[in-house]
Amino acid sequence: MSETPSLAQACGDALWRGDHACRALGITLLDIAPGSATMSMQVRADMVNGHDICHGGLIFTLADSCFAYACNSENHNTVAAGARIEFLAPARLGDELTAAASQVQQGRRSGVYDVTVVNQTQQTIALFRGNSHRIGGHLVDVSAGEHD
């Protein structure tokens, strides 16, 4: 099967339909292509912790969500097998964070993806590495033309 940008978009659309977490947090899908995705999130007042910076768990959620869209973009149902994050700089109230995920390696079942999170001035906020596992099945039925 050939992965195309239109198939990747159809996979993103399929994930988005049930992605209540991203919608609740104001995370948006900016771009998706085979093996990659870009998402954004504005830091709101309810995302700031007692140190007056964005809660690290919410930065992780943005990176993890972007990872999920990237590793599902080739129409294989895929989940996280593990992930780690390095926080390099704080994100603050009002910051526009952008996460960009890219495939490093993809085998038959397991993959590795890197995600970089930057703010509106392109300062790197966090680096995330996720390990994926394909669980079988597909997001869209290509025989039914769901991605055209």
C-alpha positions as CSV (number, residue, x, y, z in Angstrom):
1,M,0.0,0.0,0.0
2,S,1.3,3.4,-0.9
3,E,1.0,6.1,1.8
4,T,-0.1,9.4,0.4
5,P,-0.7,12.8,1.9
6,S,-4.4,12.4,1.3
7,L,-4.4,9.1,3.2
8,A,-2.4,10.7,6.0
9,Q,-5.0,13.4,6.2
10,A,-7.8,10.9,6.2
11,C,-6.1,9.1,9.1
12,G,-5.8,12.4,10.9
13,D,-9.5,13.1,10.3
14,A,-10.4,9.7,11.7
15,L,-8.4,10.2,14.9
16,W,-9.7,13.8,15.3
17,R,-13.4,12.6,15.3
18,G,-12.9,10.9,18.6
19,D,-10.1,13.1,20.1
20,H,-12.0,14.9,22.9
21,A,-8.8,15.4,24.9
22,C,-7.2,17.5,22.2
23,R,-10.3,19.6,21.5
24,A,-10.8,20.2,25.3
25,L,-7.2,21.5,25.6
26,G,-7.5,23.6,22.5
27,I,-4.8,21.5,20.6
28,T,-5.2,21.8,16.9
29,L,-3.8,19.7,14.1
30,L,-1.9,22.0,11.7
31,D,-0.4,19.4,9.3
32,I,-0.1,15.7,8.8
33,A,1.9,13.7,6.3
34,P,3.1,10.1,6.2
35,G,5.3,9.7,9.3
36,S,4.9,13.3,10.6
37,A,2.5,15.7,12.2
38,T,2.4,19.3,13.5
39,M,0.1,20.5,16.3
40,S,-0.3,23.6,18.3
41,M,-1.7,24.7,21.7
42,Q,-2.0,28.1,23.3
43,V,-1.1,28.2,27.0
44,R,-4.2,29.3,28.9
45,A,-4.6,30.4,32.5
46,D,-6.0,27.0,33.5
47,M,-2.7,25.4,32.2
48,V,-0.4,27.4,34.5
49,N,0.9,25.9,37.7
50,G,2.1,27.4,41.0
51,H,5.4,28.5,39.5
52,D,3.5,30.6,37.0
53,I,4.6,28.4,34.1
54,C,2.8,25.8,31.9
55,H,2.3,22.5,33.7
56,G,4.8,20.0,32.2
57,G,2.1,17.4,31.9
58,L,0.2,19.6,29.4
59,I,3.4,20.1,27.4
60,F,3.8,16.3,27.4
61,T,0.2,16.0,26.3
62,L,0.8,18.2,23.3
63,A,3.9,16.3,22.3
64,D,2.3,12.9,22.9
65,S,-0.8,13.9,20.9
66,C,1.5,15.0,18.0
67,F,3.4,11.7,18.3
68,A,0.1,9.8,18.1
69,Y,-1.0,11.6,14.9
70,A,2.4,11.0,13.3
71,C,2.6,7.3,14.1
72,N,-1.0,6.7,12.9
73,S,-0.5,8.7,9.7
74,E,0.3,5.6,7.6
75,N,-3.1,3.9,8.3
76,H,-2.0,1.4,10.9
77,N,-3.7,1.4,14.3
78,T,-0.8,2.4,16.6
79,V,-0.4,3.2,20.3
80,A,2.4,4.4,22.5
81,A,4.7,1.8,24.0
82,G,6.7,4.4,25.9
83,A,7.9,7.9,25.9
84,R,10.2,10.4,27.6
85,I,10.5,14.1,27.6
86,E,13.2,16.7,28.4
87,F,12.0,20.1,29.4
88,L,14.5,22.7,28.2
89,A,12.7,26.0,28.9
90,P,9.4,27.1,30.6
91,A,6.3,27.9,28.6
92,R,4.3,30.8,29.9
93,L,0.7,32.1,29.9
94,G,-0.2,33.2,26.4
95,D,2.6,31.2,24.6
96,E,1.7,29.5,21.4
97,L,3.3,26.1,21.5
98,T,3.9,24.1,18.3
99,A,4.9,20.4,18.3
100,A,6.4,18.8,15.3
101,A,6.7,15.0,15.2
102,S,8.8,13.0,12.7
103,Q,9.4,9.3,12.2
104,V,12.9,8.2,13.1
105,Q,12.4,4.5,12.4
106,Q,9.4,2.3,11.7
107,G,9.6,-1.5,11.6
108,R,6.8,-4.0,11.1
109,R,5.4,-3.4,14.6
110,S,7.6,-0.9,16.5
111,G,8.6,2.6,15.7
112,V,10.5,5.6,17.1
113,Y,9.4,9.2,16.7
114,D,10.9,12.5,17.8
115,V,8.9,15.5,18.7
116,T,10.2,19.0,19.2
117,V,8.0,21.6,21.0
118,V,8.8,25.3,20.4
119,N,7.1,28.5,21.4
120,Q,6.1,31.4,19.1
121,T,9.8,32.7,19.0
122,Q,11.0,29.3,18.0
123,Q,12.6,28.7,21.4
124,T,12.8,25.0,22.1
125,I,10.6,24.2,25.1
126,A,10.8,20.4,25.1
127,L,12.2,17.4,23.3
128,F,10.1,14.2,23.3
129,R,10.9,10.7,22.1
130,G,8.1,8.2,21.7
131,N,8.1,4.5,21.0
132,S,5.1,3.2,19.1
133,H,3.5,-0.2,18.7
134,R,1.2,-1.2,15.8
135,I,-1.7,-3.1,17.2
136,G,-3.3,-4.3,14.0
137,G,-6.1,-2.9,11.9
138,H,-6.5,0.4,10.0
139,L,-8.0,3.8,10.7
140,V,-9.6,4.2,7.3
141,D,-10.9,1.7,4.8
142,V,-8.9,2.4,1.6
143,S,-11.0,0.0,-0.4
144,A,-14.1,2.1,0.3
145,G,-12.3,5.3,-0.9
146,E,-12.5,7.0,2.5
147,H,-9.3,8.9,1.8
148,D,-10.1,10.4,-1.6
